[in-house]
């Protein structure tokens, strides 16, 4: 009996010990599982926080790049809308509501006005104006943005200043949707039947909650009576706000279910947001609790006969639990690794896109850009420089930037040297401006960045301006000389008139008439020379082109250079046209004199006239030395001459006269084969008010 009682007591003690041990093991398993789940929740919270931060970081980088470009080129709709639209289209449209660019109002007065916006009706609210005013006092070298969370309608407003030359030029405003961020990153976070993610900011304002949308926007420090429908207090939330960047804990509810919670803090536009993940404790342990309960029942039922089997079952169950935990950890690790790989790939693509944008900007610079070392060895150059220098793009690093040319000018300002070279890269007759700036580091100068620009056309314009000034000075000098010539010429003309009136012999009288005519021509030429720097209206009247040509040829025949020259006339019947007789005659004489100078050993001067539908064409052709192809582009420029005693004004003045009359002056020539000038003279009907100057 005592032995049986002892056995019963021992059995009760063993059973009690087994039950207590079983209860202890159950709590241990549940605690370990809860701790493991909290670590997994923390990983999920960290990943979600990084994704949200990355999304806003991308938007900030895009705005920073756009602000830099606008600061460099200046605000204004002209030429900038295409660049702004390109950046706007490249931004994440899921998180973007609108993009607006502001500039100061006319005269610099407040408030600023929007010059471009993706919104249909852009309007600066008081909040917008306050944020824009904050950007005016920001330091562009250190502060990249200003921010404010406007919870109404779920809009986050971000403003960034635009500086140019150290001055505030405007601001860029970005409206981002908080609701789209919630849908993209927080709403998909679901685990178990009741696990979810929610978010609040550093002030304690609820930003997102899937099961309590009506509480979004409320602050736990200003909680009203309706906020305690599911909370007795907000001590856990206050603990999260006071804690470090991450954390995980158990939440003991005063009523309802206990929960596991993990959080991770992130920085959005200079403010702290907190992503939290929550799941009921009972859901985490439900599967394990059922398994342990079944195990306890089996142990009690078969304890007497299968104590060893029950013990083995416990061991096997522990191993199975550990294997499940290990498998779950490995699965979570694989998912996290895949997420990291995807993130790295996205960032790599973004960096490649930014590189392509930078290359496009560099290639769009209106000149050659080249980076050299201190030894002038080329390290890098853009496409324009390769084309300008004639270097192969693939072998450009083998070349040295050493101008084998003539330095025209050079000056240094603020450490930047600007030089002008003639014949750079072996291109004779071309002028290049090279602006060189040193690339420095703490150890000294590493190399130079050079901007090479072709300024040949600019130099030509400078030379034309100088020629114009010289021509004006020559005109003033000529006016004085012509005044001195005019007085004795008037006396000669008067005496010839007296002799003409006194002479009765036909030949002498005709000769005096011819002299009077040519002296009149000389007087008219002197008058035109005296006004070489002035622009006088043409004296339009009806004239006979063949008659003017005949008079000009008669005058040329008396020149001593005409001794060995044969004159040929090929005149067609031409109706009278309206033009300036004196100026046209001056053109014919200038071309004939040049033709005779081109035939010092003699030759043939052929003059042809041809009728045209709207005027006349005159060809003056010689058999002289001709004009070289190198001189052909410059023969109508002022002061250009190939003669030792020439002035370089004859063809220049003639070309200007014909163009002023609405005609053309053409030239065809080959060295050693002679030259042919063609003068196209319009009938004069296309000249404005020509009929008022006609001498009928």
Phi, psi and omega in degrees: 000312179298323181293319178296317178299319179298318179296321179296315180298316179298318180296316178297319181295317180295317179298317179299318180296318179297318180296314180297318178297321180295317178297318180298316180296322179299313180297323179295315180297317181296321179295316179297319181294321179296316179297317179297318181292325177296321178296321179291322175299320181296319177299317181295319179296317179298316181297315180297318179297318179295322179296316179295314179299320179296321180298312179289328176298322179296316178298319180296317179298319180297317180293322179297318179294318179296319178297322178296318180292316179297323177295326180284324185260346180092146179282163181136147184290330185293121175077353185253342184297324180297316179295319181294317180296324179299316179293320182295318179294333181279347181283166182285108184289338181294327182259358188254130176260314182195155178230128182227137178248125180251149171226160179300149177293166181304132182080005179078013183278160179269148002271166177289162181240146177285133178253345175203139179203145174275351179278147182294324180227081182293133179212129181278114177281169175305323178295317178300314182297322179296318180291321178297319179297326178295326181293337183292334182259008183277151176268115184294341182282338185237322184259125185263335184201164169241153185216161172201141178262112179256102190283338180301128182065012176066037183251133174253124182257131180232128179238142181227132181284155173244116180248145175216123181063030178081004181244148178286124182248354182152195182209156176247127180251132180237126175255114181250148183267119175290326181297322179292326176295318180298314181295325185282326190240330186260318182299322180291348183282099178224132177218135186071200178270334186234004180279139182205175177240146176219172188212142174221170179255180186293344178273355181091014179273131180285122181262332180200138175205117186292330184262349180228064181297333180291341181273351182297132181097349179270155184250135184292339178279346178236042183290135178262184182298325181291344181284346185258022176295328179235004179230135171273329176205170178244037181295320180297316180296321178294324176297320178298317181296327182274347186279180181286197185293331180220164178178165179209146183197174174260142181248113181270107183282139176293333172208159184087209186261143171289153185225159170255136184225141174224149182217157176215132182264144177224159181256123178235111179056039177086001179243157181265125169249153184232120176263126182238144174240138186222141175210140178298141181298324183293326180289326178295321188259003186297315182295318181290324180297317179298319180295317181292326179294316177298320180297319181296318180297316180296322179296320181289325183288318187250020186301313186296322186261340186227046180298316180294323179294321178296320179298316179297323179297321178298316181298315179297322180295321178297318179296320179297319179298315180296321179295320178296318179297317179296316179297320180293318178299318179296320179295316178296321180296319178297318178297316181294322178297317178297321178295317178297318179298319179296318179297316179299319179296318179296317180294323178297318178295322178296317178297321179295320179296319178296323178297317179296321177298316180296319178298320179296320180294316181295319181288339180276354178296136183284058179169177179272132176248133182216140177249126182236161172277181179294340178268014179068010177285129184288127178261319182205150177208150177276176186296320182298322180292319179300317179292322182292319183274343182079021179269146174289131185300327182282342183241019186292333181290350178276351185264163178239137179277089180230099185297109174270076189202190182253128178278120181274317180203162179199141174207157183238133178219122180055038178080000180254123182262131178239122183230152176243126182241146174250126178085025178295144182062023178077012181267090183295144178080001179250145181246137182231137174257125182244116177255120187241127179236135181286147174256114189251159171217183180297333181275355180128202182279126179268333182174202183220144170253127187238137173250118183250124181232138177276112183246027182300314182295325177296319178296321178298320178296322177297318179295322178296320177297317178297319178297322178296318178296316179298319180296321178297319179294319177297321179300316179295321178294318181296323180300320178293317180295317181296329177296320179289327179286327186297324183297306178294330179295325177295320179295316179300316181299320180294315179296321178295323176297320179295315179298321179298319181290332182273339187271134179249340181291134188299311183295315180295318181296320179294321178296319179296320178301316179298319178296319178299320180297313183288329174294323175299320177297318178298317181298319179295319178298317178299319180297318179293322177296326181291341179245030183297332180266006179247160178247108181254147179291148179290148176267093187275135174199168179285128181223161176255114184298319181298323179294318179296319178296318180297317179296320179295319179293321177301320179294320181295329183293338178276351180286142183295339179285351184269007185297316184260017185248133176264130180260128181239134180245132174223082186259132170265161177289120183234131177291154178301141178237165182262116179198183178266109186299313185296318182290320177297319178297321178298321179296314181300316182295318180299317182291321179294320178298317178297322179296318179292324177296332180280355180235064182295335180263008180100169180163202182236130176248113183251129179241124180237145173235138182225138177281141176234166184299329183226052178139214183217156176235132180239127177249128177240110188239134177238169178248036186274206189284341180082179182239135181287157179294332179290327182273341187306317183292348189246002189292337181264009178273150181293141176069010175268125181208151174251002180266149184295323183248017180282157179261341182076020181249342186301300181291328178299312180293318181299315179300318179294323180296311183295319177297322178295332178273001179087015182252197181225149174235113183247158180219141173227130184203151173222138180304126179083352183246006177092179185222143176231120174261134177243122181253117177262117183245117179288163182290343176101354183288338181273000177275136183290133178059026182296325184293341178286340181259002183287129176264096183281000000 
